[in-house]
Amino acid sequence: MNYALFLDTFIQNVMDTSLLEFIAAALGIASVWYAKKANILVYPTGIVSVLVYVYI
């Protein structure tokens, strides 16, 4: 397998990702974390994450 090609493709995809996508992904991860901890913040983080993805 050509690891250099894989790495170059991965880096290019990360560079093409917008700030909104990073924010939505971070909020999605936070929502899962809060769900695991049974914290009330699961709702706002999940809702904002979904709304950002819908906007994108």
Secondary structure, DSSP 8 states (H G I E B T S, - for coil): --HHHHHHHHHHHHHH--HHHHHHHHHHHHHHHHHHTT-TTHHHHHHHHHHHHHH-
